[in-house]
Amino acid sequence: MSLSERELAILSFEQGWWSLDGPKESLIRERFQISPEAYYQELNALIDKAEALEADPLVVRRLRRERARRRNGRLGSTVESSVADSTNGGSDS
């Protein structure tokens, strides 16, 4: 199965949106006629597809790394605060 025109357009947009004029969220609304939240849901599903990796390996790998970094950052801060709480023993002294 190949990628749709919309999926290819999303990959193309991610390849160089920063060279366009305007904030990314505004560009997403204008170009794709959806909210940024819906766009990112589509993007996350797209970068998990083998066809996307075949179509644009550099962009897909970069996006996967960025997603993993964000997830690890969120998980890391949760783990760090849990460890800090447990080493504190629950007291403020």
DALIN-V621838 format. One record per residue. N is the residue number from 1. RES is the residue in three letters. SS is DSSP state (hx for helix, st for strand, lp for the rest). PHI is phi as a letter, one per 40 degrees, with the letter a starting at -180 (* if undefined). Layout:
BEGIN
n->N res->RES ss->SS phi->PHI
n->N res->RES ss->SS phi->PHI
END
This chain:
BEGIN
n->1 res->MET ss->lp phi->*
n->2 res->SER ss->lp phi->b
n->3 res->LEU ss->lp phi->c
n->4 res->SER ss->lp phi->c
n->5 res->GLU ss->hx phi->c
n->6 res->ARG ss->hx phi->c
n->7 res->GLU ss->hx phi->c
n->8 res->LEU ss->hx phi->c
n->9 res->ALA ss->hx phi->c
n->10 res->ILE ss->hx phi->c
n->11 res->LEU ss->hx phi->c
n->12 res->SER ss->hx phi->c
n->13 res->PHE ss->hx phi->c
n->14 res->GLU ss->hx phi->c
n->15 res->GLN ss->hx phi->c
n->16 res->GLY ss->hx phi->a
n->17 res->TRP ss->hx phi->c
n->18 res->TRP ss->hx phi->c
n->19 res->SER ss->hx phi->c
n->20 res->LEU ss->lp phi->c
n->21 res->ASP ss->lp phi->c
n->22 res->GLY ss->lp phi->h
n->23 res->PRO ss->lp phi->c
n->24 res->LYS ss->hx phi->d
n->25 res->GLU ss->hx phi->c
n->26 res->SER ss->hx phi->c
n->27 res->LEU ss->hx phi->c
n->28 res->ILE ss->hx phi->c
n->29 res->ARG ss->hx phi->d
n->30 res->GLU ss->hx phi->c
n->31 res->ARG ss->hx phi->c
n->32 res->PHE ss->hx phi->b
n->33 res->GLN ss->lp phi->f
n->34 res->ILE ss->lp phi->a
n->35 res->SER ss->lp phi->c
n->36 res->PRO ss->hx phi->d
n->37 res->GLU ss->hx phi->c
n->38 res->ALA ss->hx phi->c
n->39 res->TYR ss->hx phi->c
n->40 res->TYR ss->hx phi->c
n->41 res->GLN ss->hx phi->c
n->42 res->GLU ss->hx phi->c
n->43 res->LEU ss->hx phi->c
n->44 res->ASN ss->hx phi->c
n->45 res->ALA ss->hx phi->c
n->46 res->LEU ss->hx phi->c
n->47 res->ILE ss->lp phi->c
n->48 res->ASP ss->lp phi->c
n->49 res->LYS ss->lp phi->c
n->50 res->ALA ss->hx phi->c
n->51 res->GLU ss->hx phi->c
n->52 res->ALA ss->hx phi->c
n->53 res->LEU ss->hx phi->c
n->54 res->GLU ss->hx phi->c
n->55 res->ALA ss->hx phi->c
n->56 res->ASP ss->lp phi->a
n->57 res->PRO ss->hx phi->d
n->58 res->LEU ss->hx phi->c
n->59 res->VAL ss->hx phi->c
n->60 res->VAL ss->hx phi->c
n->61 res->ARG ss->hx phi->c
n->62 res->ARG ss->hx phi->c
n->63 res->LEU ss->hx phi->c
n->64 res->ARG ss->hx phi->c
n->65 res->ARG ss->hx phi->c
n->66 res->GLU ss->hx phi->c
n->67 res->ARG ss->hx phi->c
n->68 res->ALA ss->hx phi->c
n->69 res->ARG ss->hx phi->c
n->70 res->ARG ss->hx phi->c
n->71 res->ARG ss->hx phi->c
n->72 res->ASN ss->hx phi->c
n->73 res->GLY ss->hx phi->c
n->74 res->ARG ss->hx phi->c
n->75 res->LEU ss->hx phi->c
n->76 res->GLY ss->hx phi->c
n->77 res->SER ss->hx phi->c
n->78 res->THR ss->hx phi->c
n->79 res->VAL ss->hx phi->c
n->80 res->GLU ss->hx phi->c
n->81 res->SER ss->hx phi->c
n->82 res->SER ss->hx phi->c
n->83 res->VAL ss->hx phi->c
n->84 res->ALA ss->hx phi->c
n->85 res->ASP ss->hx phi->c
n->86 res->SER ss->hx phi->c
n->87 res->THR ss->hx phi->c
n->88 res->ASN ss->hx phi->c
n->89 res->GLY ss->lp phi->g
n->90 res->GLY ss->lp phi->g
n->91 res->SER ss->lp phi->b
n->92 res->ASP ss->lp phi->c
n->93 res->SER ss->lp phi->c
END
